[in-house]
Amino acid sequence: MNELKSWLSIADDSDFSIYNLPFGIYSIKGGRKQAGIAIGDQVVDLVGLAENQMIDLAPCFFEHEYLNEFINLGKGVTSKLRLEVQKLLSDENSPLRNHPELLIDQKDVTMHMPVRVGDYTDFYSSIEHATNVGKMFRDPENALLPNWKHIPVGYHGRASSIVVSGVPIHRPMGQVLPKEAEVPVFEASSRVDFELEMGFVIGKNTALGDRIAADQAEDYIFGKVLFNDWSARDIQKWEYVPLGPFLAKNFGSSISPWVVTMEALEPFRVAGPKQDPEVLSYLKTKGERNIDINLEVAIAPEGVEEQIVSRSNFKYMYWNMAQQLAHHTVNGCDVHVGDMMASGTISGPNPDSYGSMLELAWAGTQPLKMKDGSERKFIHDGDTVIMRGFAKKEGKRVGFGEVRSQILPAKK
Amino acid sequence: MNELKSWLSIADDSDFSIYNLPFGIYSIKGGRKQAGIAIGDQVVDLVGLAENQMIDLAPCFFEHEYLNEFINLGKGVTSKLRLEVQKLLSDENSPLRNHPELLIDQKDVTMHMPVRVGDYTDFYSSIEHATNVGKMFRDPENALLPNWKHIPVGYHGRASSIVVSGVPIHRPMGQVLPKEAEVPVFEASSRVDFELEMGFVIGKNTALGDRIAADQAEDYIFGKVLFNDWSARDIQKWEYVPLGPFLAKNFGSSISPWVVTMEALEPFRVAGPKQDPEVLSYLKTKGERNIDINLEVAIAPEGVEEQIVSRSNFKYMYWNMAQQLAHHTVNGCDVHVGDMMASGTISGPNPDSYGSMLELAWAGTQPLKMKDGSERKFIHDGDTVIMRGFAKKEGKRVGFGEVRSQILPAKK
């Protein structure tokens, strides 16, 4: 990375450094939704930059309710735009310095869903998570299923119920099988859990029948967000055989509002874990395909200071994004701009790096302590779960901000 | 049903009688897409009706690429519009008789996807199908899983790869585990199968957190289509544990182009099968909730006359649509206009009423004979699968036309 400095004052620990410049959709005081870029504690008004001809795109591309139309212009255009804004924010003689009205305090904006999600797929690509789940519910000696090291296992999720950080979610009602019962009851889930994940946003369309080669897959990825895949473990247990999770997941998933581009994450590439046995040819990738992103999860009971309960890292992923996308399309399945693909729970090797309450409290056997002394096996009503993530190297920081959402009581 | 007669000449066996009037999206010779209604072997030009002020809606509602904006007007509007067109087509003094240009031969139009599908859910609601699958792959004595009679089991599918009748589908490539092998190979699926299903289209939005009561659920259903849920059994077998089918399904699903409204299907209601054990309260419905729709599947090898391989009926469904929708939203999952919900394979009680090759040829042990003497365990390259459906009562017929699609060789 070249050394860059903004003429704006940006805190050293800001996720939104001059090296980041993520895209999002914001509004001011109930006004229209529009696209912006985060810098420090400000938002750059892209419509305004365009209206003042400081960038090489017409305002209309930033006036949509979602980023899809902008992303659909292609990386040739979106990367260039990002570099133009980087220059405007770092050049001492920038014309933007004469337009303070085009920088808005983040505390004065409301953030919205950044993309219109067409389809949403969730993978299951952390070997530590899959092993933990296998140990708990299947055979500790054969925790991984036979297909796990051959397939980046994934399944379709619900796109409509993906919401942006800040939107509260009601505890779901549903069918649960009480212990040793043979007949289910209808009640509020008592095992609401988070799953620490990251999502990526598709940046380029394919047609039905097309296949994306693993080594070209990243061309189809626009950027990434933090992703909380809310789960109701008791509903899941009863419903998931044989067709997979359904109501246990689709009551809500929460994402961070700023989409961090693949370009911004480029400096933080690292090698992934060794894949053994060797994967099939269509899944082979060259070079460093994992990304070193520090992740953390905190729980804040209502009125109580938050407690960090997990510190993990995106670099632990066994299957990388290129492999996930190559697999997803190897049968000709088409993908479209705005589609969301989530990683699956990102657990690390140590018990304090697990990515769900299920694992952290080991199926309720090892409750976690909160700051007020209360214990958590799963998430209580009123609890807010906060996930954060950032990459850092040589003093340069590129972060995601946070995804924060509160669990409200069930609507009975 | 009141007796109605159109001044147009309509064949007695036409699916598109004066009692039907389904909605679809068509274009003429590469022109723009627009909404129309099928009558006999003609399409009614709704934009033209509006421009000539023969109906009570502006042309713009019919000029979209999909029916979503029209459907979103609500049943109060869409039902009234359908009745206005019914009057225009049955009234001897109809002003439409002076506008022959507003009726277009169906052979001169290209049909397109009728709706922009937001999310797609597939259920598994035929007891005969679930029992057959359980007998083949699990325990013949305990074919149904413990949750099956309590939950209208469903899972999320891929919305992007739903295509309209006539679009060919390539045989999918994928991972398959050869018999007695421990390591998968990458090859073209050799077990491509159809699934005879029906889909329903959501006609009214809910918000995240809302729940649809079973007895109000039909207010949220606009209409129905035939649905072929293409499946690759060998890919499915290797991938589906533990999170459900993924690439075995998302290489393509095919639907019939005309959406038959719930109003048109109203006269064909029948009682469903007795549900024992009793279902939970939120799944209880009153009145006749099944619909008597005759269904058939034919296979036409390339250059060979079609062979009907199955005759089933939508009335066999164990779980009805109202129950499916009540279940889907009981946890607060939101639904939106254009969402598609499919029934799952519709098998009847007799071997010639099964809804998939898997069942008809009983996992390849009882191949079916085609008109040219060739045998089918699954679908061959070049085969066209055709599904048809119609309801009939007291000489009045309301049908779906067909969904027809050819399997092309794999793209290697």
Chai-1 contact restraints between the chains, C-beta under 6 A:
chainA,res_idxA,chainB,res_idxB,connection_type,confidence,min_distance_angstrom,max_distance_angstrom,comment,restraint_id
A,D119,B,R158,contact,1.0,0.0,6.0,A-B,restraint_1
A,D119,B,A159,contact,1.0,0.0,6.0,A-B,restraint_2
A,D119,B,S160,contact,1.0,0.0,6.0,A-B,restraint_3
A,L145,B,V241,contact,1.0,0.0,6.0,A-B,restraint_4
A,N147,B,W238,contact,1.0,0.0,6.0,A-B,restraint_5
A,H150,B,P184,contact,1.0,0.0,6.0,A-B,restraint_6
A,I151,B,Q175,contact,1.0,0.0,6.0,A-B,restraint_7
A,I151,B,E239,contact,1.0,0.0,6.0,A-B,restraint_8
A,V153,B,L243,contact,1.0,0.0,6.0,A-B,restraint_9
A,G154,B,F246,contact,1.0,0.0,6.0,A-B,restraint_10
A,Y155,B,L243,contact,1.0,0.0,6.0,A-B,restraint_11
A,Y155,B,G244,contact,1.0,0.0,6.0,A-B,restraint_12
A,Y155,B,F246,contact,1.0,0.0,6.0,A-B,restraint_13
A,H156,B,H156,contact,1.0,0.0,6.0,A-B,restraint_14
A,H156,B,G157,contact,1.0,0.0,6.0,A-B,restraint_15
A,H156,B,R158,contact,1.0,0.0,6.0,A-B,restraint_16
A,G157,B,H156,contact,1.0,0.0,6.0,A-B,restraint_17
A,R158,B,D119,contact,1.0,0.0,6.0,A-B,restraint_18
A,R158,B,H156,contact,1.0,0.0,6.0,A-B,restraint_19
A,A159,B,D119,contact,1.0,0.0,6.0,A-B,restraint_20
A,S160,B,D119,contact,1.0,0.0,6.0,A-B,restraint_21
A,S160,B,D334,contact,1.0,0.0,6.0,A-B,restraint_22
A,S160,B,H336,contact,1.0,0.0,6.0,A-B,restraint_23
A,S161,B,L208,contact,1.0,0.0,6.0,A-B,restraint_24
A,S161,B,C333,contact,1.0,0.0,6.0,A-B,restraint_25
A,S161,B,D334,contact,1.0,0.0,6.0,A-B,restraint_26
A,H170,B,G209,contact,1.0,0.0,6.0,A-B,restraint_27
A,H170,B,G332,contact,1.0,0.0,6.0,A-B,restraint_28
A,P172,B,N331,contact,1.0,0.0,6.0,A-B,restraint_29
A,P172,B,G332,contact,1.0,0.0,6.0,A-B,restraint_30
A,M173,B,V330,contact,1.0,0.0,6.0,A-B,restraint_31
A,G174,B,N331,contact,1.0,0.0,6.0,A-B,restraint_32
A,Q175,B,I151,contact,1.0,0.0,6.0,A-B,restraint_33
A,P184,B,H150,contact,1.0,0.0,6.0,A-B,restraint_34
A,F186,B,L280,contact,1.0,0.0,6.0,A-B,restraint_35
A,L208,B,S161,contact,1.0,0.0,6.0,A-B,restraint_36
A,G209,B,H170,contact,1.0,0.0,6.0,A-B,restraint_37
A,W238,B,N147,contact,1.0,0.0,6.0,A-B,restraint_38
A,E239,B,I151,contact,1.0,0.0,6.0,A-B,restraint_39
A,V241,B,L145,contact,1.0,0.0,6.0,A-B,restraint_40
A,L243,B,V153,contact,1.0,0.0,6.0,A-B,restraint_41
A,L243,B,Y155,contact,1.0,0.0,6.0,A-B,restraint_42
A,L243,B,G244,contact,1.0,0.0,6.0,A-B,restraint_43
A,G244,B,Y155,contact,1.0,0.0,6.0,A-B,restraint_44
A,G244,B,L243,contact,1.0,0.0,6.0,A-B,restraint_45
A,G244,B,G244,contact,1.0,0.0,6.0,A-B,restraint_46
A,F246,B,G154,contact,1.0,0.0,6.0,A-B,restraint_47
A,F246,B,Y155,contact,1.0,0.0,6.0,A-B,restraint_48
A,L247,B,N331,contact,1.0,0.0,6.0,A-B,restraint_49
A,N250,B,C333,contact,1.0,0.0,6.0,A-B,restraint_50
A,F251,B,N331,contact,1.0,0.0,6.0,A-B,restraint_51
A,F251,B,G332,contact,1.0,0.0,6.0,A-B,restraint_52
A,F251,B,C333,contact,1.0,0.0,6.0,A-B,restraint_53
A,L280,B,F186,contact,1.0,0.0,6.0,A-B,restraint_54
A,V330,B,M173,contact,1.0,0.0,6.0,A-B,restraint_55
A,N331,B,P172,contact,1.0,0.0,6.0,A-B,restraint_56
A,N331,B,G174,contact,1.0,0.0,6.0,A-B,restraint_57
A,N331,B,L247,contact,1.0,0.0,6.0,A-B,restraint_58
A,N331,B,F251,contact,1.0,0.0,6.0,A-B,restraint_59
A,G332,B,H170,contact,1.0,0.0,6.0,A-B,restraint_60
A,G332,B,P172,contact,1.0,0.0,6.0,A-B,restraint_61
A,G332,B,F251,contact,1.0,0.0,6.0,A-B,restraint_62
A,C333,B,S161,contact,1.0,0.0,6.0,A-B,restraint_63
A,C333,B,N250,contact,1.0,0.0,6.0,A-B,restraint_64
A,C333,B,F251,contact,1.0,0.0,6.0,A-B,restraint_65
A,D334,B,S160,contact,1.0,0.0,6.0,A-B,restraint_66
A,D334,B,S161,contact,1.0,0.0,6.0,A-B,restraint_67
A,H336,B,S160,contact,1.0,0.0,6.0,A-B,restraint_68
